[in-house]
Amino acid sequence: MSALLTGRQAEELHKSLIAYLASAGHPNAALALRQELDLPESSFDSTTTKKYEGLLEKKWTSVVRLQKKIMDLETRCTGLQHELDNATPTSLAARKNHDPATWLPKAPARHTLQSHRAPITSVAFHPLFSSLASASEDCTIKIWDYELGELERTLKSHTKAVLDVDYGGPRGHTLLASCSSDLTIKLWDASDEYKNIRTLPGHDHSVSTVRFIPSGAAGAPLSGNLLASASRDKTIRIWDATTGYCLRTFRGHNEW
């Protein structure tokens, strides 16, 4: 085991095993393992037990889930390789000249994602991973794995209908922005379990759209931290997603 795990990793595993045995109703086995590993009782008090309780099960389910993803990706890779191996210059040329109408999706759908309890107002794809965010009038945002067709998590913080979502943000730090009829914009950290890291108030009516401004766009900094929002208060606002400050407000529209 020492060849595979560092000393700290081995210690974490041992404590997780002891906590699992104790919580599963095997106190004698937990005690025997602790004595076998020469772990003093003082190093495994109630606080430590609570910290490691359930950790082994979580890691196990994570491994199973990742294994399923790997198998699905391997199957997809095999299919793509087969398609590539069977491609010829003639077939590739034929594909290039296909009528654009043939690019449209055809039934049956690969997955049907169901969980929202009210109309869905917007969807956005993660720029790197197989994640899809959906916004709904049920006041929630749902994060899906579109490769597996599974719901990953539900984000609850808005108090009224969520009208739009968009992925973007600073380089190397993907954020999800959402806007709502509750007059706010919220930023969620996609790399940290979608924690709500910031709420941007300022609009006086429903915020109908949010969009991250791509880094390097005309007049935009390379940091990629600018966010634009449009509202029924007839204004457009530019925000700094890093600080949460409103940098500029554009007025001029007569209607929303």
trRosetta pair geometry for C-beta under 8 A, 3 or more apart (Angstrom, degrees):
i j d omega theta_ij theta_ji phi_ij phi_ji
1 4 5.9 -69 -158 44 42 103
1 5 5.6 -16 165 27 82 112
1 10 6.0 106 136 -112 117 115
2 5 6.8 -74 -120 61 25 74
2 7 7.9 15 -132 -78 88 65
2 10 7.0 -14 -95 -62 60 149
5 9 3.9 -136 -166 95 99 118
5 10 4.5 131 111 -59 130 80
5 13 6.7 -53 -139 -6 166 138
6 9 4.6 94 49 8 76 103
6 10 7.0 -141 91 -6 38 87
7 10 5.8 -55 -148 36 30 111
7 11 6.4 31 154 -19 64 106
8 11 5.6 -54 -150 35 33 112
8 12 6.4 35 152 -20 66 104
9 12 5.6 -52 -149 35 33 113
9 13 6.4 34 152 -20 65 105
10 13 5.6 -54 -149 35 32 112
10 14 6.4 34 153 -21 65 105
11 14 5.7 -52 -148 34 32 112
11 15 6.4 27 156 -14 65 106
12 15 6.0 -59 -149 39 29 107
12 16 6.3 31 153 -21 64 109
12 52 7.9 -178 -163 -114 65 116
13 16 5.6 -56 -147 36 30 113
13 17 6.4 32 154 -21 65 105
14 17 5.8 -55 -151 33 30 112
14 18 6.5 27 153 -16 64 105
14 33 7.6 -176 -163 154 84 109
14 37 5.3 130 -159 -140 138 164
14 39 7.0 166 137 -51 130 140
15 18 5.7 -52 -146 37 34 110
15 19 6.2 34 155 -18 66 107
15 39 7.8 155 -84 -134 78 161
15 44 6.8 -167 -128 -109 93 104
15 48 6.7 -90 -159 167 128 109
15 52 4.8 -139 135 -88 99 165
16 19 5.8 -55 -145 39 30 110
16 20 6.2 33 154 -23 64 106
16 52 5.0 -138 -94 -172 54 112
16 55 4.7 -101 -122 85 109 114
16 56 4.3 136 161 -61 110 93
16 59 7.5 5 -168 14 159 136
17 20 5.7 -53 -147 34 29 112
17 21 6.4 27 156 -17 64 105
17 33 6.3 -116 118 160 114 157
17 56 6.6 100 -79 -82 45 145
18 21 5.9 -55 -148 37 31 109
18 22 6.3 29 154 -18 65 109
18 30 4.9 95 -160 -155 71 89
18 33 5.6 -160 -91 91 85 122
18 34 5.4 72 -121 -67 137 94
18 39 7.5 -90 -52 59 160 154
18 44 6.4 -45 118 -145 150 147
18 49 8.0 -93 115 -111 98 82
18 52 7.5 44 67 102 84 146
19 22 5.8 -57 -146 38 30 111
19 23 6.2 21 160 -11 67 110
19 30 7.9 96 -61 -133 14 126
19 48 7.9 -133 -77 132 116 74
19 49 5.4 159 -115 -150 94 62
19 51 8.0 -114 -95 74 154 60
19 52 3.8 178 -19 103 157 103
19 53 4.8 -131 174 -78 120 53
19 54 7.8 -70 133 6 123 43
19 55 6.9 55 76 27 142 103
19 56 7.3 168 75 -9 98 110
20 23 6.1 -62 -143 43 27 102
20 24 5.9 19 159 -16 65 116
20 53 7.8 150 -75 -134 45 50
20 56 4.5 -31 -64 34 134 146
20 57 7.2 146 -115 -35 111 85
21 24 5.8 -62 -139 42 26 108
21 26 4.4 -76 -173 78 84 109
21 27 7.6 143 133 -88 91 21
21 29 4.8 -124 -167 96 135 105
21 30 3.9 174 97 -71 115 86
21 33 6.5 129 15 15 160 140
22 26 7.2 -91 -76 67 24 63
22 27 5.9 54 -125 -102 70 65
22 30 4.3 57 -61 -88 80 168
22 49 6.3 -63 85 -145 155 120
22 53 7.9 -81 78 -99 106 96
23 49 8.0 154 -52 176 95 100
23 53 5.2 115 -60 -141 144 101
23 54 7.3 -52 87 -48 175 65
26 29 4.0 -11 153 32 115 120
26 30 6.0 131 102 -24 77 87
27 30 5.4 -55 -146 37 35 114
27 31 6.2 36 155 -21 68 104
28 31 5.7 -52 -147 36 31 111
28 32 6.3 32 153 -20 65 106
29 32 5.6 -52 -145 37 32 112
29 33 6.3 31 156 -18 65 106
30 33 5.9 -56 -148 37 28 109
30 34 6.3 29 153 -20 64 107
31 34 5.7 -56 -148 36 30 112
31 35 6.3 26 156 -15 65 107
32 35 5.9 -58 -148 39 29 108
32 36 6.1 32 153 -22 65 108
33 36 5.5 -52 -143 36 32 114
33 37 6.2 19 159 -8 66 109
34 37 6.1 -64 -146 45 27 101
34 39 4.7 -87 -161 60 78 108
34 41 7.6 73 149 -88 142 60
34 44 6.2 -101 -128 25 134 162
35 38 7.2 31 -177 -78 35 38
35 39 7.9 -90 -66 42 22 70
39 43 5.5 -113 -177 73 88 124
39 44 5.8 60 139 -28 123 124
40 43 5.0 93 65 2 82 101
40 44 7.7 171 92 8 48 88
41 44 6.3 -82 -154 52 37 90
41 45 7.8 75 153 -75 67 64
42 45 6.8 -3 -162 -51 38 99
43 48 7.0 60 152 -53 50 172
44 48 5.1 -117 -139 88 43 139
44 49 6.5 74 174 -59 79 84
45 48 5.4 99 50 13 60 101
45 49 7.1 -111 110 -6 34 94
46 49 5.4 -52 -145 36 34 116
46 50 6.3 35 156 -20 66 104
47 50 5.9 -54 -150 35 30 110
47 51 6.5 34 150 -24 63 106
48 51 5.5 -52 -150 31 34 116
48 52 6.5 8 161 0 67 109
49 52 6.5 -73 -149 48 26 93
49 53 6.0 44 154 -48 66 104
50 53 5.5 -39 -140 9 30 121
51 55 7.8 11 134 -41 59 131
52 55 4.9 -68 -160 11 56 132
52 56 7.8 42 169 -25 88 86
54 57 5.4 -57 -158 41 56 112
54 58 6.0 58 146 -26 80 104
55 58 5.7 -56 -149 35 32 112
55 59 6.4 28 156 -16 67 106
56 59 6.0 -57 -149 38 30 107
56 60 6.3 32 152 -22 64 108
57 60 5.6 -55 -148 35 31 114
57 61 6.4 26 158 -14 67 105
58 61 6.1 -57 -148 39 29 104
58 62 6.3 31 153 -21 64 108
59 62 5.5 -54 -147 36 32 115
59 63 6.4 36 154 -22 65 103
60 63 5.8 -54 -153 32 30 111
60 64 6.6 28 151 -17 64 105
61 64 5.6 -51 -147 36 36 113
61 65 6.2 36 154 -20 67 106
62 65 5.7 -56 -148 38 30 110
62 66 6.2 28 155 -16 66 108
63 66 5.8 -56 -145 40 29 109
63 67 6.2 34 154 -24 64 106
64 67 5.6 -54 -149 33 29 114
64 68 6.6 31 152 -20 63 102
65 68 5.7 -52 -154 32 33 112
65 69 6.6 32 149 -17 64 104
66 69 5.5 -52 -150 36 37 113
66 70 6.3 39 151 -22 67 103
67 70 5.6 -51 -148 34 32 113
67 71 6.4 33 153 -19 64 104
68 71 5.7 -54 -149 36 32 111
68 72 6.4 31 153 -18 65 106
68 148 7.3 61 128 -111 116 133
69 72 5.7 -56 -149 37 32 111
69 73 6.2 29 154 -17 66 108
69 145 7.9 -91 -102 -171 112 146
69 147 7.3 76 -138 94 86 135
69 148 7.0 -69 -96 -54 78 125
70 73 5.7 -57 -146 39 30 110
70 74 6.2 32 154 -21 65 106
71 74 5.7 -52 -146 35 30 112
71 75 6.5 33 154 -19 63 103
72 75 5.7 -53 -151 34 31 112
72 76 6.4 29 152 -17 65 106
72 147 6.2 124 130 149 139 114
72 148 6.5 -121 -52 -84 174 84
73 76 5.6 -53 -146 39 34 111
73 77 6.1 37 153 -23 66 106
73 147 7.7 7 -73 178 78 153
74 77 5.5 -52 -144 36 31 113
74 78 6.4 35 154 -22 64 103
75 78 5.8 -53 -151 33 30 112
75 79 6.6 29 152 -17 63 105
76 79 5.7 -56 -152 36 33 112
76 80 6.4 30 153 -16 67 106
76 147 7.8 -68 -43 -153 153 115
77 80 5.8 -55 -147 39 32 109
77 81 6.2 33 154 -20 65 106
78 81 5.7 -55 -147 36 30 111
78 82 6.4 32 153 -21 64 105
79 82 5.7 -53 -149 34 31 112
79 83 6.4 31 152 -18 64 105
80 83 5.5 -52 -148 36 34 113
80 84 6.3 34 152 -19 66 105
81 84 5.6 -54 -147 38 32 111
81 85 6.2 35 154 -22 66 105
82 85 5.7 -52 -144 35 30 112
82 86 6.4 16 159 -8 63 111
83 86 6.2 -67 -149 44 27 102
83 87 6.6 44 150 -44 63 99
84 87 5.6 -41 -152 6 35 119
86 91 7.8 -4 130 46 77 167
87 91 5.5 -136 -150 80 61 123
87 92 5.6 62 179 -58 111 98
88 91 4.7 90 49 10 79 100
88 92 6.9 -147 88 -5 38 87
89 92 5.8 -58 -144 39 29 110
89 93 6.2 30 158 -20 65 107
90 93 5.9 -57 -150 36 28 109
90 94 6.4 29 152 -20 64 106
91 94 5.5 -52 -148 34 34 114
91 95 6.5 37 152 -21 65 102
92 95 5.7 -51 -150 32 34 112
92 96 6.5 35 151 -22 65 103
93 96 5.6 -52 -150 32 34 113
93 97 6.5 15 157 -5 66 110
94 97 6.2 -69 -149 46 29 99
94 98 7.0 58 149 -57 62 85
95 98 5.7 -24 -159 -18 37 117
98 102 4.8 -83 167 54 120 136
98 103 7.3 129 108 -50 123 81
99 102 5.2 100 70 -9 80 99
100 103 5.4 -38 -168 11 56 118
101 104 6.1 -26 -176 -5 51 114
105 109 7.6 36 160 -107 130 70
109 112 5.6 91 90 -63 138 81
110 149 7.3 -153 126 -69 82 117
111 146 6.7 -172 47 -159 142 63
111 148 8.0 75 -93 113 150 28
111 149 3.2 -161 -133 -104 137 115
112 149 7.6 35 42 -154 36 121
113 132 7.6 -145 -38 84 170 135
113 134 7.3 169 111 -23 136 152
113 142 8.0 170 157 111 122 135
113 144 5.3 -17 -135 -117 147 158
113 146 7.6 -60 -56 -108 137 74
113 149 6.4 -149 -79 -157 82 71
113 151 7.2 128 -159 -69 99 83
115 142 5.7 134 80 -119 130 162
115 151 5.3 73 -48 -85 157 147
115 154 7.5 -136 143 -83 135 116
116 119 7.8 -35 131 114 134 7
116 120 5.6 136 43 -73 168 90
116 134 6.8 -103 -48 121 131 127
116 136 4.2 -173 -143 -101 132 159
116 138 5.4 177 -166 14 82 134
116 140 7.1 -167 -117 68 82 109
116 142 6.5 -126 -64 -6 89 136
117 136 7.6 106 44 146 54 145
117 138 4.4 104 57 -105 84 145
118 136 5.4 129 72 164 85 104
118 137 3.9 -103 129 79 128 92
118 138 3.9 162 19 -54 106 81
118 161 7.5 -106 113 -113 144 97
119 136 6.7 168 94 -152 38 79
119 137 5.0 37 56 9 80 123
120 123 7.0 22 160 -52 124 94
120 134 5.4 -37 -147 -179 121 114
120 135 6.9 116 -164 78 69 47
120 136 5.0 -47 -105 -96 56 86
120 137 7.9 -119 -75 2 18 78
121 135 5.0 -54 62 101 96 99
121 136 6.2 159 5 -110 86 25
121 137 6.2 109 -40 -46 112 76
121 161 6.8 98 -34 168 148 107
121 162 6.5 -174 45 98 130 65
121 163 5.2 -93 145 -142 153 39
121 164 6.7 -90 124 -65 111 48
122 134 7.2 167 90 -153 51 49
122 135 4.3 14 53 40 93 116
122 162 7.6 -106 37 128 107 90
122 163 6.8 63 -13 145 125 39
122 164 4.5 99 -44 -125 167 49
122 165 5.2 164 106 21 120 77
123 132 6.1 -3 -171 180 107 103
123 133 6.7 159 -156 85 55 53
123 134 4.9 -16 -102 -101 84 75
123 135 7.5 -153 -71 16 40 73
123 165 7.3 -10 -139 57 16 114
124 132 7.3 160 80 -158 39 59
124 133 4.9 -10 58 58 90 102
124 165 4.7 -130 7 105 125 94
124 166 5.3 -179 -108 -110 155 35
124 167 5.3 168 145 -11 124 88
124 176 7.4 154 81 -138 135 95
125 131 7.5 135 -162 86 53 55
125 132 5.7 -28 -103 -105 62 75
125 133 8.0 -163 -77 20 16 75
125 146 7.6 -44 -119 2 95 150
125 167 7.1 -83 90 14 39 137
126 129 4.7 -19 107 58 142 78
126 130 7.4 -8 53 46 118 5
126 131 3.8 49 -12 61 136 98
126 132 7.2 -106 -6 -66 84 33
126 133 7.4 102 -54 -19 79 95
126 167 5.6 152 -118 -101 44 163
126 174 6.9 62 -155 164 91 154
126 190 6.6 154 -123 -167 113 149
127 167 5.6 -164 -22 119 89 132
127 168 7.7 84 -31 -91 133 46
127 174 6.5 -160 36 -115 106 130
128 174 6.9 -130 13 -50 115 152
130 145 5.7 49 110 -159 101 72
130 146 5.6 -132 174 50 86 79
130 147 4.2 -4 174 -18 155 111
130 148 7.9 102 121 -1 134 78
131 143 5.8 -14 -167 -170 110 97
131 144 6.9 142 -158 74 56 47
131 145 6.5 -39 -98 -97 59 52
131 146 7.3 136 -140 -2 10 90
131 152 7.1 -44 -126 11 100 152
131 190 7.5 161 86 -159 158 119
132 143 7.3 150 76 -157 45 49
132 144 4.5 -23 62 62 97 101
132 145 7.8 158 17 -100 86 6
132 146 4.5 73 -17 -48 125 117
133 141 5.9 -3 -170 -179 100 108
133 142 7.3 157 -153 80 51 43
133 143 5.6 -20 -98 -99 72 69
133 144 7.8 -179 -79 18 25 77
133 165 4.8 -119 118 136 123 152
133 167 7.0 147 12 -54 130 98
133 176 5.7 143 -76 -143 164 136
134 141 6.9 162 79 -157 45 59
134 142 5.0 -12 56 57 98 92
134 144 6.8 33 -6 -8 110 116
134 165 7.4 -175 -146 25 8 145
135 141 5.4 -22 -98 -104 66 83
135 162 3.9 -123 -164 117 103 111
135 163 6.6 -21 136 67 142 10
135 164 6.2 -158 38 -107 163 4
135 165 4.6 168 -40 -23 116 107
135 178 6.2 158 -100 -139 124 106
136 139 7.5 -40 90 21 82 26
136 140 5.8 -1 52 62 110 74
136 141 7.5 173 16 -90 80 37
136 142 7.3 29 -8 -2 121 102
136 161 7.4 -101 127 -150 43 76
136 162 6.1 40 48 51 40 103
137 161 4.0 -19 -132 -124 65 112
137 162 7.5 -141 -80 38 26 60
138 161 7.8 60 6 -114 20 68
139 156 7.1 48 123 -138 95 79
139 158 5.2 -156 -164 93 76 93
139 159 6.5 -22 -143 -172 130 13
139 160 6.2 -135 -102 160 98 5
139 161 6.4 -79 -74 -87 59 29
139 162 6.4 111 -145 -22 26 90
139 180 7.7 51 -134 -141 66 132
140 154 5.4 -15 -173 -172 132 101
140 155 6.4 143 -167 71 73 56
140 156 5.5 -32 -110 -88 91 75
140 158 7.6 -165 -79 49 26 102
140 162 6.9 -101 69 1 17 133
141 154 7.4 148 79 -163 47 53
141 155 4.1 -14 63 57 99 114
141 158 7.8 90 -23 7 95 120
141 162 5.7 -133 -63 164 85 175
141 165 6.1 116 -130 -84 123 140
141 176 7.5 148 158 141 154 137
141 178 5.6 -97 -65 -95 143 151
141 188 7.6 -144 81 -21 153 158
142 151 6.0 -49 -175 -140 118 103
142 153 7.4 179 -152 92 56 43
142 154 5.3 -23 -103 -107 77 71
142 155 7.3 -159 -76 17 28 77
143 151 7.6 102 78 -165 51 61
143 152 4.6 -57 105 65 96 111
143 153 4.9 10 46 53 113 83
143 154 7.7 -153 18 -75 75 28
143 155 7.0 72 -22 -23 100 104
143 194 6.3 -147 -36 -55 150 156
144 149 7.5 -17 -180 -153 115 27
144 150 6.8 160 -158 84 74 38
144 151 5.7 -47 -104 -104 77 48
144 152 6.2 169 -114 2 18 91
145 148 4.5 16 109 38 119 103
145 149 7.3 -38 89 17 77 18
145 150 4.9 5 48 56 107 88
145 152 5.6 101 -29 -53 88 110
146 149 6.9 37 -154 -78 36 47
151 154 7.3 8 175 -53 120 86
153 193 7.6 124 -69 -170 172 75
153 194 6.2 175 89 38 142 140
155 178 7.7 173 104 -19 139 158
155 188 6.3 -35 -133 -105 154 153
155 194 5.7 -100 -84 144 120 131
155 196 7.4 130 -164 -61 111 99
157 186 5.8 126 95 -126 134 166
157 196 5.1 102 -77 -80 163 157
157 199 7.7 -142 153 -87 129 115
158 161 7.7 -52 135 96 133 13
158 162 5.2 138 45 -74 163 92
158 178 6.8 -105 -46 125 130 127
158 180 4.1 174 -146 -87 133 161
158 182 5.4 178 -164 14 81 134
158 184 7.1 -166 -116 67 83 108
158 186 6.7 -128 -63 -5 89 138
159 180 7.6 116 44 140 55 147
159 182 4.6 106 53 -102 86 143
160 180 5.5 135 73 163 82 108
160 181 3.9 -92 121 78 129 98
160 182 4.1 159 22 -54 100 82
160 206 7.9 -101 107 -111 138 98
161 180 6.4 165 89 -155 45 80
161 181 4.7 46 51 4 87 123
162 165 7.1 26 157 -52 119 97
162 178 5.5 -29 -153 -178 117 118
162 179 7.3 123 -159 78 67 36
162 180 5.0 -46 -104 -96 53 93
163 179 5.6 -46 58 95 98 86
163 180 6.1 156 3 -112 87 31
163 181 6.4 109 -40 -42 114 75
163 206 6.6 95 -34 170 151 109
163 207 6.7 179 47 93 130 62
163 208 5.3 -90 140 -139 149 42
163 209 7.3 -85 120 -62 111 43
164 178 7.1 169 88 -149 51 52
164 179 5.2 6 53 45 93 102
164 207 7.8 -106 35 124 108 85
164 208 6.7 66 -16 151 125 42
164 209 4.8 70 -19 -121 171 46
164 210 5.4 165 100 23 117 77
165 176 6.2 -6 -169 -177 105 99
165 177 6.8 159 -154 84 53 53
165 178 4.9 -14 -101 -99 82 80
165 210 7.5 -4 -127 59 19 111
166 176 7.4 160 80 -155 35 56
166 177 5.1 -13 60 57 85 100
166 210 5.3 -146 20 101 119 86
166 211 5.3 180 -111 -111 174 45
166 212 5.7 -169 129 -4 120 85
167 174 6.0 -3 -171 -171 102 106
167 175 7.3 161 -152 83 55 44
167 176 5.6 -30 -96 -100 68 69
167 177 7.9 179 -86 17 20 75
167 190 7.0 28 -131 -48 103 155
167 212 7.2 -60 112 8 33 136
168 174 7.4 178 114 -145 5 68
168 175 6.4 -28 76 61 53 85
168 177 7.0 -20 41 -1 98 113
168 211 7.7 71 -14 176 151 49
168 212 2.4 -132 79 38 164 166
168 213 7.9 110 171 32 156 30
168 214 7.5 -113 -137 -86 123 53
168 224 6.6 -144 171 172 93 104
168 227 7.3 154 80 -96 130 87
168 241 7.8 -175 100 -43 98 167
169 173 5.6 -96 130 100 123 78
169 174 5.6 138 48 -144 123 27
169 175 3.5 113 -64 16 143 100
169 177 8.0 160 -59 -36 94 99
169 187 7.9 110 -93 -154 121 115
169 212 6.2 -82 -38 -120 44 146
169 224 6.3 59 123 127 25 104
169 225 6.7 23 -161 -111 54 56
169 241 5.7 -124 -120 118 78 154
170 173 4.7 15 73 52 96 111
170 175 7.8 61 19 -11 71 112
170 223 5.5 -33 -122 169 91 83
170 224 5.3 142 -117 77 31 94
170 225 4.8 11 -70 -75 89 91
170 241 7.2 -157 -29 83 85 116
170 242 6.4 57 -45 -73 130 107
171 215 6.7 -6 -55 -29 99 162
171 222 7.9 -7 -29 147 128 79
171 223 7.0 -116 1 -159 93 42
171 224 5.6 114 -42 26 70 133
173 189 7.8 -47 -178 -141 92 88
173 191 6.5 -93 -143 10 58 139
174 190 4.4 -46 105 57 100 131
174 191 6.2 118 49 -38 84 97
175 187 5.3 -17 -176 -166 129 99
175 188 6.6 139 -168 68 72 48
175 189 6.4 -41 -112 -103 76 43
175 190 6.2 -176 -116 -3 19 96
175 197 7.8 -91 -127 41 113 128
175 212 7.7 137 69 -81 100 136
175 241 6.1 179 52 173 162 137
176 187 7.3 144 76 -159 48 49
176 188 4.3 -21 63 61 100 106
176 190 5.3 106 -24 -62 97 103
176 194 6.7 -8 31 -130 133 96
177 185 6.2 -7 -171 -178 100 105
177 186 7.3 157 -155 81 51 46
177 187 5.7 -21 -100 -101 71 69
177 188 7.7 -170 -76 19 25 78
177 210 4.5 -124 125 133 123 142
177 212 6.6 155 3 -52 133 90
177 227 5.8 153 -95 -141 160 137
177 241 7.3 -90 -76 -115 120 122
178 185 7.0 161 83 -158 44 58
178 186 5.0 -12 59 58 96 93
178 188 7.0 36 -4 -10 109 114
178 210 7.0 176 -145 30 7 145
179 184 7.4 -164 -141 103 58 42
179 185 4.8 -23 -96 -103 84 78
179 186 7.8 176 -81 17 37 67
179 207 3.6 -105 -176 111 119 116
179 208 7.0 -12 111 52 133 10
179 209 6.7 21 49 87 148 4
179 210 4.5 151 -26 -29 119 112
179 229 6.0 146 -92 -138 145 113
180 183 7.4 -37 88 18 81 26
180 184 5.9 1 49 60 106 73
180 185 7.8 173 14 -88 76 36
180 186 7.5 25 -7 -2 116 105
180 206 7.3 -94 132 -149 39 78
180 207 6.3 33 44 50 36 99
181 206 4.2 -23 -120 -116 64 109
181 207 7.8 -147 -77 33 26 61
183 201 6.7 37 123 -140 98 81
183 203 5.4 -159 -162 83 76 89
183 204 7.0 -7 -138 -144 122 11
183 205 6.8 -169 -104 125 91 4
183 206 6.8 -84 -77 -92 56 31
183 207 6.6 105 -149 -21 28 95
184 199 5.4 -14 -173 -172 133 98
184 200 6.4 140 -166 69 74 53
184 201 5.4 -40 -106 -88 89 67
184 203 7.8 -167 -78 40 25 101
184 207 7.0 -103 74 5 16 136
185 199 7.3 149 79 -163 49 50
185 200 4.1 -16 63 59 101 111
185 203 7.8 91 -25 0 95 120
185 207 5.8 -108 -64 139 85 171
185 210 5.8 123 -132 -89 118 138
185 227 7.4 152 160 133 152 139
185 229 5.6 -98 -70 -91 142 149
185 239 7.2 -152 77 -15 153 165
186 196 5.7 -37 -175 -143 119 106
186 198 7.1 162 -155 89 52 54
186 199 5.3 -19 -103 -107 78 71
186 200 7.3 -162 -75 17 29 78
187 196 7.3 116 77 -158 49 57
187 197 5.5 -55 100 63 99 90
187 198 4.3 13 43 55 116 98
187 199 7.8 -146 19 -71 75 31
187 200 7.2 68 -21 -20 99 106
187 227 8.0 -124 -86 -52 113 165
187 241 6.1 138 -108 -157 146 93
187 244 7.7 -126 9 -95 136 90
188 194 4.6 7 170 -163 121 75
188 195 6.8 162 -154 75 69 29
188 196 5.7 -38 -98 -94 77 53
188 197 6.9 138 -124 8 23 85
189 192 4.1 1 116 43 128 102
189 193 7.7 27 87 53 95 49
189 194 6.6 -179 69 -122 54 21
189 195 5.0 -3 39 52 110 83
189 197 5.0 74 -36 -30 105 128
190 194 6.1 19 -106 -86 44 73
192 195 5.2 -38 108 12 104 111
192 197 7.9 76 64 -60 129 119
196 199 7.1 24 167 -57 113 89
198 241 7.7 155 61 -167 149 60
198 244 4.7 -146 -166 -89 135 120
199 244 8.0 37 66 -144 33 129
200 229 7.8 179 104 -25 136 155
200 239 5.8 -5 -143 -128 156 154
200 244 5.7 -159 -91 -158 89 83
200 246 7.4 123 -169 -63 110 88
202 237 6.2 103 109 -115 135 169
202 246 5.2 122 -124 -55 165 145
203 206 7.8 -47 128 98 134 11
203 207 5.1 139 38 -74 163 95
203 229 6.9 -105 -53 125 131 130
203 231 4.1 -175 -148 -100 134 162
203 233 5.3 179 -170 13 82 133
203 235 7.0 -166 -122 65 84 110
203 237 6.9 -127 -69 -5 91 137
204 231 7.4 114 45 138 57 143
204 233 4.1 107 57 -109 87 143
205 231 5.5 134 69 162 84 104
205 232 3.9 -98 122 81 129 91
205 233 3.9 163 17 -55 101 78
205 256 7.1 -96 100 -87 146 149
206 231 6.6 168 91 -155 43 79
206 232 4.8 38 53 12 85 124
207 210 6.9 32 152 -53 118 95
207 229 5.5 -27 -157 -179 116 121
207 230 7.4 125 -163 80 66 40
207 231 4.8 -44 -106 -97 57 93
207 232 8.0 -119 -74 7 21 77
208 230 5.5 -47 62 98 96 91
208 231 6.2 153 6 -116 83 31
208 232 6.1 100 -36 -41 114 82
208 256 7.2 133 -19 171 143 113
209 229 6.7 165 89 -152 58 51
209 230 4.4 15 51 43 102 106
210 227 6.2 -3 -170 180 100 107
210 228 7.1 158 -154 85 50 51
210 229 4.9 -14 -101 -101 76 83
211 227 7.2 162 84 -158 36 63
211 228 5.1 -13 63 60 87 98
211 229 7.9 172 22 -79 62 41
212 224 7.0 30 170 179 117 85
212 226 7.1 121 -162 86 61 56
212 227 5.5 -39 -101 -103 59 74
212 228 7.9 162 -104 18 10 75
212 241 7.3 -6 -116 -44 98 149
213 217 5.4 -115 173 44 90 141
213 220 4.8 -160 136 -113 122 144
213 224 7.6 -165 85 -145 65 51
213 226 4.1 -21 41 91 121 111
213 227 7.0 -150 -1 -86 83 21
213 228 5.9 84 -52 -20 100 104
213 238 7.8 5 -23 -137 140 101
214 217 4.7 106 68 -41 84 110
214 220 6.9 116 80 82 50 158
214 224 6.8 -29 -165 -120 35 93
215 220 6.4 -145 -133 122 31 114
215 221 6.9 -44 -137 107 80 54
215 222 4.8 58 -178 -160 111 41
215 223 6.4 -168 -114 64 115 22
215 224 3.5 -56 -53 -65 107 89
216 220 6.6 -11 45 79 15 101
216 222 5.8 42 -61 -107 75 72
217 220 4.1 40 61 19 85 132
220 224 7.8 54 151 -96 119 41
220 226 5.6 -124 -142 30 104 143
221 224 7.6 -109 94 -22 79 32
221 225 7.1 -16 73 35 120 88
221 226 6.9 130 34 -27 90 113
223 242 7.6 -41 150 -31 135 136
225 240 5.8 24 131 -161 110 69
225 241 4.8 -143 -171 47 72 93
225 242 4.6 -16 -158 -23 142 103
226 238 6.1 -17 -165 -170 106 99
226 239 7.1 140 -159 73 54 49
226 240 6.8 -37 -100 -102 57 49
226 241 7.0 -153 -87 -8 6 96
226 247 7.6 -54 -126 22 96 146
227 238 7.3 147 76 -159 45 50
227 239 4.4 -25 65 63 98 102
227 240 7.8 169 21 -93 88 3
227 241 4.8 96 -22 -63 118 102
228 236 6.4 -3 -171 -179 99 103
228 237 7.2 160 -154 83 51 47
228 238 5.7 -22 -99 -101 72 68
228 239 7.6 -177 -80 17 23 79
229 236 6.9 166 83 -156 47 57
229 237 5.0 -9 57 57 98 93
229 239 6.7 35 -5 -11 111 117
230 235 7.9 -173 -144 98 50 42
230 236 5.2 -20 -98 -104 72 83
231 234 7.4 -46 90 14 79 24
231 235 5.8 0 51 60 107 75
231 236 7.7 176 16 -87 77 37
231 237 7.4 26 -7 -1 117 104
231 256 7.1 -69 125 -132 45 116
232 256 3.8 19 -136 -135 60 163
233 256 7.3 68 12 -91 18 118
234 251 6.9 53 119 -141 95 76
234 253 4.6 -155 -163 83 84 98
234 254 7.0 -43 -140 176 133 4
234 255 6.9 -154 -103 147 105 5
234 256 5.6 -100 -73 -75 63 72
235 249 5.4 -11 -175 -172 131 97
235 250 6.3 149 -164 73 72 55
235 251 5.4 -32 -106 -88 92 72
235 253 7.6 -159 -72 36 28 107
236 249 7.4 151 79 -160 47 50
236 250 4.2 -9 59 54 97 113
236 253 8.0 93 -23 -7 94 124
237 246 5.3 -48 -171 -143 121 111
237 248 7.1 167 -153 88 54 51
237 249 5.2 -18 -103 -105 81 72
237 250 7.4 -157 -73 19 33 75
238 246 7.3 109 74 -165 49 64
238 247 4.8 -54 101 62 97 104
238 248 4.5 17 40 50 113 93
238 249 7.9 -144 20 -68 72 34
238 250 7.8 68 -18 -18 95 100
239 244 7.1 -22 -175 -157 113 31
239 245 7.0 164 -154 87 69 38
239 246 5.6 -44 -99 -104 76 54
239 247 6.5 161 -115 3 18 88
240 243 4.6 17 103 39 123 97
240 244 6.9 -37 82 17 79 17
240 245 5.0 13 38 54 112 84
240 247 5.7 97 -34 -47 91 112
241 244 7.5 32 -155 -74 25 47
246 249 6.6 24 161 -56 125 92
253 256 7.1 94 126 -94 134 34
